[in-house]
């Protein structure tokens, strides 16, 4: 969503910022360690976050609710990316493993 920018933090939070006002519009907590990577879904409905806690969390952008916890990796999450259609999320960890998650 071009109206927001997201940031992850060492305080284990994920924040959404309004690009026009510069205000924080969502504060999401749920990780147990530093949030290292985030990705917005192509339709702008979801944001996913990855952490050194080895989990990927799925959030609803409209309300900031935690929708799902995706656990597969045995190491720190290194990257997150949605397919162009938004039907698949790919996560990778620093141990070179990847996981594909169905978002259809």
N, C-alpha and C positions, 0 to 999 in steps of 0.2 A: 504494500500500500504506500503510495508516494506521499501520503499525508503524515506518516510516522517514520521515525528512525528508532531502532532498538539497540539497547546496550546491555551487555552482561557485566557482572561485577564480582570482585573478590568477596563481597558481602553475601554472596549466594543468591543475589536477586537479578531479575530481568526487568528492565524499565522500557516503556514506550514513551517517546517524546514527540510532541506536536511540532512539526517542522516550521509552522508559521509563528506560533507563540513562544516556542522554546520551553514550554511547560511539560513536566512529566504528567502524563495522563493515565498511566497504568504502572503499578508496582506489583510484580508477581514474584512470590517466593515459594520454594518447594525443593530446590536443590540442596544437597548436603555439603557442597563444596563450590569452588569458584565456577561461575558460568563463563565458558570459554568461546562458544560459538552459538550463533543464532541464524535462523533462516525464516523468511516470510513465505507463506504459500502463495502461488501465483494469483489466486482469487482474492487474496487479502483477508481471508477469514481466520487464518491460523498463523501462529508463530511457534517455532520449535526451538528449543534450547538444549545445548549439550554442555556437559560439565566434566570436571575431573572426578566427579562421583560415579562416572561410567554410565550415566543414565541420559536418555533423551526424553524431554518433557514436551508435551503438546498443549498449547494454550489457545483459548478462544480470545481473539483480539478485542471483540466488542465489549466483553465483560471482564476479561482478565482471569477467567476461571481455568484451572488445570483440568484438562480433558482426559489425558492419558499419560502413562509412564511406559516408555519403551525400553526394556532391559534386554540386552543381548551381549554387549561388549564386556570384556574383561580388563579393559584399560581405558585411559582418558579419551574422551570424545574429541576428535581432531577437526572434523568437518561435517557439515549438513548441507544437503541440496535437494530441492524438489525437481521432479521432471517438469518439462515445459507445460504439460497438461495438468500438473498438480496431483496426479494419481499415484505417484510413487515418491517416497522420501528415501534418500540414500544417506546413511550415516557411516562414518569411518572413525577408527580409533588409531592411536599412535602405534599400535602393534601391527598395523597394516591390514586389519580385518575390516570388512564392510558388512553392512546389513541393509537389506531392502525392505521397506515397510509399505504395505498397501494402504493407500489413502482414497481408493475409489469408493 
